[in-house]
Amino acid sequence: MSTIPNDLRYAKSHEWARLEADGTVRVGISDHAQGALGDVVFVEVPAAGRRVKAGEACAVVESVKAASDVYAPVSGEILEGNAALADAPETVNRSPYGDGWFFRLRPDNAADVNGLLDAAGYAQALKDEGH
């Protein structure tokens, strides 16, 4: 069973979003997503300054099994990508909700984060998908 922290919001495409105290949003992929990918071997994160729309592919994660896009859960401006993942992509497997985050953005509307799934909703979405 995958870990689904209660303090995060989730997209059905398996990204998590954490609204930080400064109003920015930190984004990563869920424990379920990293487990389904297997050993992560490469991560490409977006550059600072890039504007993204909710649902837009903006990062790439490659594993021994597959390559997948990572989508922006909300619209906004990328403030930073997690550069540490370039040298240690396995961090995504080891700490998907901690050091394995992908990027941080300034949302166009912070309230959009509340429109994402809560932990129970994400658990139900996984169940509906047969996981």
N, C-alpha and C positions, 0 to 999 in steps of 0.2 A: 504494500500500500504506500502510495506517495505521500509525502509531507505537504500539507497545504496550510501555511500560516494564516491565522485569522486577521492579522493586521495589514494584509495586502489586498489589492484588487487584481482581478484576472481577466484576460481576454480569452475568448473561446479558442484563439489560435495559440494558446499556451504561454503567453507572456504574462509576467506579473508587473504591477506598478505600485510603487510606494510613494505617497505624497509626503515629502520631507517638510520639516518645520519652516524652511525658507521659501516654501511654495513651489520648489522644483519637484520633478518626478524622476525617480530612479527606476530603471527597467531591466528586467532579466527574463530568463525562461524558467518555467516551473520545474519542480523536481520530477514530475511525470515526464515532461519533455526531455530533460537531460537523460533520464533513464531509458526512454524510448530510443534516443539517438545512440546510446552506447558511448564508448570512449571518444570524447571530443579531441580533435587533433588540430583544428584551425578555427579561428574566430576573426571576422572582419567587422569592425565597429564603425559607425558613421563619424564623419569629421564635425568638429564644432562649427557652428554657424549655419548648418544645413537646416532648412525648414522641412518638416514632414507633416503629412496628414494622417489622421487616424486610419489604421489599416494598411498604410504604405510600408512596403518592404524597405528596411533601412540598415539591416545588418545581416551577416551570413554566419552560420555555424556549420562546420563540417566535422563529421565523426567517421569512425571506421565503417559505419553502415550507410551514411547518406549525407547530403548537403541540404540545408534548409534555410529559408529566409526567416528573419526575425522581424516582426511588424511593430510599428509604433502603435501603442494602445490608445494614445490620444494625440491630437495635433499640437504642434509647437515647434520651438527652435532647439536643436541639439546644442547643449552646452559643453559636453565632453563625452568621449568614448572611453571605455575602460582600457587604456593602453597596456595595462599589465597582462591582459589576456593574450597579447601577441606572443609573449615569451612563455606563458603558462596557460594554454587553453584548457588544460585539464582542471583548472580551478572551477570551471562551469560544473563539472561532475562533482567535485569535492564540496563546493559551497554555492549551490545555485541561488540561494537567497542572501548570501553575504558577499564575499569577495568576487563571486562569479557574475556580478551584474554586468550589463552590456553598455548602457549609456544613460546619461542624465539629460533631461530636457526641461525647458521652461514652457509649461503648457499655455496654449492660447486662453484656455479657461480651466482653472483648477477644478471646477465642479464636474468637468467631464470625467474625472477619475471615479467619481461616485456612480457614474453610469456603467462602470465595468462590473463584472461579477464579484460578489463577495465569496468567501471561502466555501460556504455551503452551496452557493450557486455553481461554483467551479467544480466542486465534488460531484454535483448532480450532472453537470455537463460531461464530465469524464465517464460517469456511469451510463449516461445516455449514449455515449460513443462506444460502450462495451468494454470499458477499462475498469 
